[in-house]
Amino acid sequence: MASGFAVGDRVTTQDLGQTAGSTPVSLADLPMGRITALSGDTATVDWYDGENVDATTEVPVSQLHLVTEP
């Protein structure tokens, strides 16, 4: 698993190190997903709207950032 990601990982497409002005990015403001499959450089991600899956898309792994749960 050279990508560093695993099925079941929580991810977002926003770099968590970025800030908007001087305000740190809030996790609540980001699109959150969970990886359901990995194939080469592509991940299949279920995107959540609250507790429900809002959409499922294929995303290049290079655009994903791991969300570590507090």
C-alpha positions as CSV (number, residue, x, y, z in Angstrom):
1,M,0.0,0.0,0.0
2,A,2.5,2.6,-1.2
3,S,-0.1,5.4,-1.1
4,G,-0.1,5.4,2.7
5,F,-3.9,5.1,2.7
6,A,-6.1,2.1,3.6
7,V,-9.7,1.1,3.0
8,G,-11.7,2.7,5.9
9,D,-9.5,5.7,6.3
10,R,-11.2,9.1,6.8
11,V,-10.1,11.6,4.2
12,T,-10.7,15.1,2.9
13,T,-9.5,16.8,-0.3
14,Q,-8.4,19.9,1.7
15,D,-4.8,20.2,3.0
16,L,-5.4,20.4,6.8
17,G,-2.2,22.5,7.0
18,Q,-3.8,25.4,5.0
19,T,-5.4,28.3,6.7
20,A,-8.1,30.7,5.5
21,G,-6.6,34.1,6.4
22,S,-5.4,33.6,9.9
23,T,-8.2,31.2,10.8
24,P,-7.3,27.5,10.9
25,V,-9.4,25.3,8.7
26,S,-12.2,23.6,10.7
27,L,-12.8,20.0,10.1
28,A,-16.6,20.7,10.3
29,D,-16.2,22.9,7.1
30,L,-14.5,20.3,5.0
31,P,-15.9,17.5,2.8
32,M,-15.3,14.3,4.7
33,G,-15.2,10.9,3.2
34,R,-14.2,7.3,3.9
35,I,-12.1,5.2,1.5
36,T,-14.1,2.2,0.3
37,A,-11.6,0.9,-2.3
38,L,-8.1,1.5,-3.5
39,S,-6.9,0.7,-7.1
40,G,-3.4,1.9,-8.0
41,D,-3.4,5.7,-7.7
42,T,-7.1,6.0,-7.4
43,A,-9.3,5.8,-4.3
44,T,-13.1,5.2,-4.3
45,V,-14.5,7.5,-1.6
46,D,-17.9,7.7,0.0
47,W,-18.5,11.4,0.9
48,Y,-20.7,12.0,3.9
49,D,-23.3,14.7,4.6
50,G,-23.6,14.3,8.3
51,E,-24.1,10.5,8.9
52,N,-25.4,9.7,5.4
53,V,-23.4,9.0,2.3
54,D,-24.0,12.0,-0.1
55,A,-21.9,10.8,-3.0
56,T,-19.4,8.2,-4.1
57,T,-16.5,9.3,-6.3
58,E,-13.2,8.1,-7.5
59,V,-10.4,10.5,-6.5
60,P,-6.7,10.5,-7.3
61,V,-4.9,9.5,-4.1
62,S,-2.6,12.5,-4.6
63,Q,-5.6,14.8,-3.9
64,L,-6.5,13.1,-0.6
65,H,-5.4,14.0,2.9
66,L,-5.8,11.7,5.9
67,V,-8.0,12.9,8.7
68,T,-6.8,11.7,12.0
69,E,-9.7,11.5,14.5
70,P,-9.1,13.2,17.8
